[in-house]
Structures are given as C-alpha cells and as structure tokens.
Amino acid sequence: MEPVLSLTDFATIKAICAGIGLVIFGTVFLVAVLWVYRPGAREHYQNIGKHMLDD
C-alpha cells in the first residue's frame, strides 16, 4: 500500500503554510504600526499619559 502523501508533498505544504504565516504576520505588524502612527494619535496618547499621572 502506497502512502497517501509523499515527503515532497509534505515539504510543499510546509512551504505554503510558512508563506501564509509570514503574510499574516506582516499584515498584522503593518496594521499595528499604521494604527499607532495614525493622524491624531499623538494627542490621544498624550492625554492618556496625563490622566494616568493624575491618579
């Protein structure tokens, strides 16, 4: 009885999954950076910092 998937098939699947993971990680990282540096964020973060020190 032959195996369902050969080792080359597993290597291909592994490479595809690694690529998908890299794309997802890069997208999440880019969105996080853009969110932090969005227009108006500086004032928002400064207000949060001032309110934290008022307690």
C-alpha positions as CSV (number, residue, x, y, z in Angstrom):
1,M,0.0,0.0,0.0
2,E,1.4,3.4,-1.0
3,P,1.4,6.4,1.3
4,V,-1.2,9.0,0.7
5,L,1.3,11.9,0.7
6,S,5.0,11.6,-0.1
7,L,7.7,13.6,1.7
8,T,7.8,16.1,-1.2
9,D,4.1,16.8,-0.7
10,F,4.7,17.5,3.0
11,A,7.6,19.8,2.1
12,T,5.4,21.7,-0.3
13,I,2.6,22.0,2.2
14,K,5.1,23.2,4.8
15,A,6.4,25.9,2.5
16,I,2.9,27.1,1.6
17,C,2.0,27.3,5.3
18,A,5.2,29.1,6.1
19,G,4.4,31.7,3.4
20,I,0.9,32.2,4.6
21,G,2.1,32.7,8.1
22,L,4.6,35.2,7.0
23,V,2.0,37.2,5.1
24,I,-0.4,37.1,8.1
25,F,2.3,38.2,10.5
26,G,3.5,41.0,8.2
27,T,-0.1,42.2,7.7
28,V,-0.8,42.3,11.4
29,F,2.5,44.1,12.1
30,L,1.9,46.7,9.4
31,V,-1.7,47.4,10.6
32,A,-0.4,47.8,14.2
33,V,2.3,50.3,13.1
34,L,-0.2,52.2,11.0
35,W,-2.7,52.3,13.9
36,V,-0.1,53.7,16.3
37,Y,1.1,56.4,13.9
38,R,-2.3,57.4,12.6
39,P,-3.2,61.1,12.4
40,G,-4.3,62.4,15.8
41,A,-2.9,59.5,17.8
42,R,-0.2,61.7,19.4
43,E,-2.7,63.8,21.2
44,H,-4.7,60.8,22.2
45,Y,-1.7,59.1,23.8
46,Q,-0.5,62.3,25.5
47,N,-4.0,62.7,27.1
48,I,-3.9,59.1,28.3
49,G,-0.4,59.7,29.8
50,K,-1.6,62.8,31.6
51,H,-4.6,61.1,33.0
52,M,-2.5,58.2,34.3
53,L,-0.3,60.6,36.2
54,D,-3.3,62.4,37.7
55,D,-4.4,59.4,39.8
